């Protein structure tokens, strides 16, 4: 048997991760010592599957931060996140923070995703999780770094993430061929186009 699926709406989620330090040590450490900060990202899919990246280094090179985060997320097992786009902004001057914007751009991850969890790798965690190779440790100066994650608001006020279901709840999925049979007034691959206006 061949498993086929129907298309869903394609509103893509963007999550913003901010690393900041009220003491300013983040800027000092990343620029002076060039010692990276190691962190992990955890992702839970819509089926309850939980995935955790390998430790990712955060440093003072914007593009490298984006590439490292993207490679770690796309490297999760079972193609949990087949593809993402990551951008990075280092504001180590005024704000003493590094921001990563992660866009879920794959058809397998349409709609609003569960929030990523960003966690700094502390020495105690390395031992309790069974060790790691190579051994990774963060400088004690990073102990005051704060990590926050939020979903970026949709640009269009009319948009929503509610239709992350086959055929957008505006049709019936024919799983034998992977196409939507749209209800009256809707058309398109995912029944996303309104064809009747009152």
Residue pairs with C-beta under 8 A, 6 or more apart in sequence:
3 175
4 175
4 176
4 177
4 178
5 166
5 173
5 175
5 178
6 166
6 167
6 173
6 174
6 175
6 178
6 179
6 180
6 190
7 107
7 166
7 167
7 180
7 189
7 190
8 107
8 110
8 111
8 163
8 164
8 165
8 166
8 167
8 168
8 190
9 110
9 111
9 163
9 164
9 168
9 190
9 192
10 107
10 110
10 190
10 192
11 110
11 111
11 112
11 154
11 159
11 160
11 161
11 163
11 164
12 103
12 104
12 105
12 109
12 110
13 103
13 104
13 109
13 111
13 112
13 113
13 151
13 161
14 101
14 102
14 103
14 104
14 151
14 152
15 101
15 102
15 104
15 113
15 115
15 116
15 149
15 150
15 151
15 152
16 99
16 100
16 101
16 102
16 149
16 150
16 151
16 152
17 41
17 99
17 100
17 102
17 116
17 118
17 147
17 148
17 149
18 97
18 98
18 99
18 100
18 147
18 148
18 149
19 26
19 37
19 39
19 58
19 97
19 98
19 99
19 118
19 145
19 146
19 147
20 26
20 95
20 96
20 97
20 145
20 146
20 148
21 27
21 96
21 97
21 142
21 144
21 145
21 146
22 144
22 146
23 144
24 96
25 141
25 142
25 144
25 145
26 37
26 92
26 96
26 97
26 98
26 142
26 145
27 92
27 93
27 96
28 141
29 35
29 37
29 139
29 141
29 142
30 36
30 37
30 58
30 59
30 60
30 90
30 92
30 98
31 60
31 92
33 139
34 59
34 60
35 139
36 57
36 58
36 59
37 57
37 58
37 59
37 120
37 138
37 142
37 145
38 55
38 56
38 57
38 58
38 120
38 121
38 136
38 137
38 138
39 55
39 56
39 58
39 118
39 119
39 120
39 121
39 147
40 52
40 53
40 54
40 55
40 56
40 118
40 119
40 121
41 52
41 53
41 56
41 69
41 72
41 73
41 116
41 117
41 118
41 119
42 50
42 51
42 52
42 53
42 116
42 117
42 118
42 119
43 50
43 51
43 52
43 53
43 73
43 76
43 80
43 81
43 113
43 114
43 116
43 117
44 50
44 51
44 114
45 51
45 80
45 114
46 113
46 114
46 164
49 78
49 80
51 76
51 77
51 78
51 80
51 81
53 72
53 73
53 75
53 76
54 72
54 75
55 121
55 132
55 136
56 68
56 69
56 72
57 68
58 65
58 68
58 98
59 65
60 90
60 92
61 90
62 88
62 89
62 90
63 88
65 88
65 90
65 98
65 100
66 86
66 87
66 88
66 100
67 86
69 86
69 88
69 100
69 102
70 84
70 85
70 86
73 81
73 84
73 86
73 102
74 81
74 82
74 83
74 84
79 108
81 104
81 106
81 108
81 109
82 106
82 108
82 109
83 105
83 106
84 102
84 103
84 104
84 105
84 106
84 109
85 102
85 103
85 105
86 100
86 101
86 102
86 103
87 100
87 101
88 98
88 99
88 100
88 101
89 98
89 99
89 101
90 98
91 97
91 98
91 99
92 98
101 152
102 116
104 110
104 113
110 164
111 161
111 162
111 163
111 164
112 151
112 161
112 164
115 149
115 150
115 151
116 149
117 149
118 147
118 149
119 125
119 147
120 138
120 142
120 145
120 147
121 136
121 137
121 138
122 138
122 143
123 137
123 138
126 132
126 135
126 136
126 137
154 160
154 161
163 169
163 170
163 192
166 173
166 180
166 190
167 173
167 180
167 181
167 182
167 190
167 191
168 186
168 190
168 191
168 192
170 182
170 183
170 186
170 191
170 192
171 180
171 181
171 182
171 183
171 186
171 191
172 180
172 181
172 183
173 179
173 180
173 181
174 180
174 181
179 189
180 188
180 189
180 190
180 191
182 188
182 191
183 191
184 196
185 194
185 195
185 196
186 192
186 193
186 194
186 195
187 193
187 195
